[in-house]
Amino acid sequence: MTKHSLHRVPSAGAVEHGYPSGHLGHLTDHEEQALAEFKALVEEKGLYRPGNPPSHDDPTLLRYLRARKWIPHDALVQFSDTEKFRSANEIDVLYDTIDIDSFEASRRLYPRFTGRRDKRGIPIYVFQIRHLDSQAVAKYEKSTETTYSRAKTDGKTQPKLLRLFGLYEHLTRFVQPLASECADRPYADTPITLSTNIVDISHVSLRMFWNLKAHMQAASQLATAHYPETLDRIFIIGAPIFFSTVWGWVKRWFDPVTVSKIFILADHDVLPVLTTFMDIKDIPKIYGGELEWDFFDQPAWDDEIKRICQWENGYTSFPTGPMYWQPIDGGKRVECLAVGSKGETDRRERVCTITRAYPPKNVEGSPVSAAVSQADDALEGEEVNEDVFVTASEKPIIGDVPTANITAVPIVGESK
């Protein structure tokens, strides 16, 4: 077998913690105990404050536990490092006050949310690499040196990384909470803390790959260190013929866990595999789907998102710039706040509210809500197709496309 040929490379992506396993509402006894121990540890260190609401919600804490294989003391080390970094760079202030135009400029150099979700309700991001030539990256990095925000920093972190923090905040504080409020998905009472990514590397030269090394490594390292377990899968499509040659060193740009979640698809596998995970109406037309959406477009919001949002203050859709959700009415509803700044003037406007279908347990730990019980009653007696919600490496999710048999580019030097 030549190094340029394609063959099946089984992936271990997400096998150990296949969604919703390891997520809120689907914890084993061991995982429940680990969460209780972790909470006690971070509270003892002054990093966590219980209450209604607590300083950090359970889905966030669980991300660190999953990343550290359910070892509370290891999760404590990573969580503590993140909290120190956030404090030293005032990440909350950064996100609240970052210049909106600068924020939008950053989004053009990293994965973009399509406004759609996969069949499990996980948000779909697309990343087209071909736009990142050396001139575009250099111009962007130069612009980050003068980004306005009111945040004070540690003076050591590169400005481009602080801008990237803003994008991860957008994922964890806006996109994932919004997806969590959508009730048209399996396990609708389980919060969404993941993302599904389509990475398009078509029309990318060998030189371009090498020039992007630092750009890619920074994003991967940042996610691994401070935003663990926010990635479900990466589908790489459009791989040029030489990609099998460079895969051996490209994969070293990323941590092993991220690499295990990568599926490199041959052209004939793209649509069959994507439709295994996503409805065809939610796949952009450029990849064989029906969605009218291009990389530089704003999100094309799906019908469920439009249904649940109750617009206010003249808004009829989400604006550009940073946004986040916060609970109101004792947790029965959440409001979306548009923040950031324009001309160094802070923006803070309510965009919409959502009535929560699954309000959280109260501080005394009473049952979640009547809505949960009603949903469970409605499902009682119905046949559930368990094959629909397993991981790619276990067995087919739906249809005739076993995702364990995805065609992928072999590692350099591999042979039969």
Beta strands, then each sheet from edge to edge (+ up, - down):
strand 1: 7-8
strand 2: 112-117
strand 3: 123-128
strand 4: 196-200
strand 5: 233-237
strand 6: 262-264
strand 7: 310-311
strand 8: 323-328
strand 9: 333-338
strand 10: 341-342
strand 11: 345-346
strand 12: 349-355
strand 13: 407-408
sheet 1: 1+ 13-
sheet 2: 2+ 3- 4- 5- 6-
sheet 3: 7+ 12- 9+ 8-
sheet 4: 10+ 11-
end
